[in-house]
Amino acid sequence: MSSQDQKPYYFVPSPSQHPILAALGLLGMMLSLTAWLNDQGWGAFAFAVSLAWLLFVLWRWFGDSIAESEEGKYGKRIDISYRWSMSWFIFSEVMFFAAFFGALFYARSFASPLLGDLNHRVLWPDFMAAWPNVGPADLVPHFKAMTAWPIPTINTALLLTSGATLTVAHHALRDDHRKPAIIWLAATVLLGVVFLFMQGYEYVHAYRELNLKLSSGMYGSTFFLLTGFHGFHVLMGTLMLSVVLARLIRGHFSAEHHFAFEGAAWYWHFVDVVWLGLYIVVYWL
């Protein structure tokens, strides 16, 4: 009988305090963030404490899951459950970004032309419905749009390369070549870190030299929301791959069973695809 057959039919963990503790951390983050945005002095400190609490709870929660996996409690049905869960999670992320891409499409294709048509020329005779624009009443300070070269193009090359190195690492693990898998996965994490530093530099360039800010009308808001949330997802993906790398170095995973690696890889490739769409729509069109 194989080791897979000897595992429980479906492992049910004992009652856990992790969900309620994580929920309290999230609640604290939202309340303190609201206070912070409304210039309450205690908001920033409370947000930092709530975030630290949430990260601590997640660290313990994921640690318990890793321990259960390494103890052989996860069989085929748990594996299928995790795969479906990750698939639906990524689908929800697709819908999340679809909403922001939809907002950008509406602003460019409907809102701007509507404000610049003949019916509105009486109110704003000088407004030109080109993209990007500063709005019909000149309420937004003038800014320059972000170009595709050099930073966004370099970031595109970084993410595409990281997708390739991650695929090489996955194939190495499937062939039971642990050392090459570690090397290529470490390269993927490094590329993700470089991407984040480059995006941070892009934001500094936008604020200081282009006068492009979150408050810069429809263009500024959609630009920073799309690139900012994507950058946050790159950060999360980098953290996920870093944990997988640490586990790989410690001897976790086998050629047959390594869904934590696969789940993180799915997420990373999703981030790559989103960036390609973002690179074309935001920087080129």
Secondary structure, DSSP 8 states (H G I E B T S, - for coil): --HHHHS-SS------SHHHHHHHHHHHHHHHHHHHHTT-TTHHHHHHHHHHHHHHHHHHHHHHHHHHHHTT---HHHHHHHHHHHHHHHHHHHHHHHHHHHHHHHIIIIIHHHHTSGGGTTT-TT----SS---TTS-S-------STTHHHHHHHHHHHHHHHHHHHHHHHHTT-HHHHHHHHHHHHHHHHHHHHHHHHHHHHHHHHS---TTSHHHHHHHHHHHHHHHHHHHHHHHHHHHHHHHHHTT---SS--HHHHHHHHHHHHHHHHHHHHIIIIII-
